Amino acid sequence: MSHHRSSFSQYSQSFSQNLDDFTDAELIKQVHDLKQQIKVINLENEILEKTIMRLEPALMNGVQQALDYANRLASSSSLNVGSFVKSQKSGFDFSASPSRLLQSPSKVSTTRRVDSSARMGGTVIFGTGPRINVLERSELVTTEKEILVMNMEKERTKAAKQQALLKAQLEEIDVREVDIQKACVMFNQEVIVDGWDKIAQRIPAEIWIRFMMEWVKITDSQIGKLRLRTSTLNTQYSKLKGQIKDKAELSESLCPVDFEKLEIENGECVAIIDKKLQQLGELKKMTGEANLNLSVHKKAMMEQNNYLSSIIKTIKDRQRMILELDKERDTIKIQADSLAQQLDEVKKVRDMYEVPEGAYTKNYFEFGDKEIEFNVTEIEFQSFSALESSESM
C-alpha cells in the first residue's frame, strides 16, 4: 500500500514536469488512467483493510494517523514517506509476505519475527514498504470474494426468511380484513337493519347480546381450528428440527474410517450391480429368443385357429344341410306315402276295371253325338222362343 503511494507520488511529480508537453487528448488519457489507478488502489486498500480487520484488528492501530501523516508529507518528497514507514515498522507488521494475512490470527502472532533484517528480505524494498505480488493479490481477492459470497448467502437467507415472515403477516392481515368486513356486514344486517324496533325507535339490547354471543361462538370455533393447525405445525417443526439435529450430530460423529467403509461398501454394491446387469443382459437375450419362439408359435396357432374356424364353419353348414335334407326327406316320405296310397287305389281300380266291348263303345259315342245335337236344338229353340216373345210385345 505504501509502495503504491510512493510510486504514485513519483509518477505525479514526473507528470507535473511533463504537463506542458501533453496535448489535450493525451492529457485526457492520462487523467483517465490516473482515475483507473486510483480506483484500483482504493479497491486494494479496502481489501487489505478488511483482511487485517478480520484476522488481527490490532494491526490497524495508528494506520489512519499514518495515512494522514503520509498525506501531509506527500508534497515534500517520497523519501519522507519511506522513512516514516521505516520508523513505523515496529507499530504494524507489514514487513512479512502479505500472504500470511490469509492465515489465522494465532498463526500470524506465532510467525512474527523480531529480526528486522530478516523481515526486510523478499518482497520488502527499503524506503518503499512491502511489495504485494500478483499471486498474493489474487489470494487476497479470492478470500475476500469467498467471504463476500458467504455473507451474501447469509443475507439472502435472512432476506428470504424476512420475506416469508412479511408474506405471512400480509396474509394474516388480509384474513383479518376479510373477517372484519364480514363482521361489519353481518352487524349492519342483523343488528342495525333487522334489529331496529320501529315502535320504540331503538335497537333492543337482546338483539345486541344475541349477536355478540353468536359472534363469540364463531370466534371460539375459529380459534380452536387455528390452535389445532398451530399445534400441528409446531409438531411438524419439532420433528424436522429433531431430524436436522440428528443429521448434524451424525455428520459431526463421522470420521474418515466411516467414509472408507462406505467406499468399500459402495465398491461391493457396484460389483453386485455389474453382476446383476450382466445377468439382466443374459435374461434380455433369453427373453428375446423366447419372444421370437413365441411369435413363431403364435403365428402357427393363428393359422391353426383359422383352419379350425373354417372346419367349424363347414361343420355348421353340413349340419344345416343335414337338417334341410331331413326336412326334405320327411316331405318326400309323406309324398311317397300319398303316392303309394294312390297307387294302391289305382291298382284296385285297375283290378276292378273291365274292358268294354266294341258295340258298347260305338253306342257310347253315338249317344254322345245325339246328346250334343239335342243340346244345340234346345239352344236354338230357346233363342227362337225369346225372339217371338219380343215381337209380340
Secondary structure by P-SEA (a helix, b strand, c coil): caaaaaaaaaaaaaaaaacccccaaaaaaaaaaaaaaaaaaaaaaaaaaaaaaacccccccaaaaaaaaaaaaccccaaaaaaaaaaaccccccccccccccccaaaaaaaccccccccccccccccccccccaaaaaaaaaaaaaaaaaaaaaaaaaaaaaaaaaaaaaaaaaaaaaaaaaaaaaaaacccccccccccccccaaaaaaaaaaaaaaaaaaaaaaaaaaaaaaaaaaaaaaaaaaaaaaaaaccaaaaaaaaaaaaaaaaaaaaaaaaaaaaaaaaaaaaaaaaaaaaaaaaaaaaaaaaaaaaaaaaaaaaaaaaaaaaaaaaaaaaaaaaaaaaaaaaabbbbcaaaaaaaaaaaaaaaaaaaaaaaaaaaaaaaaaaac
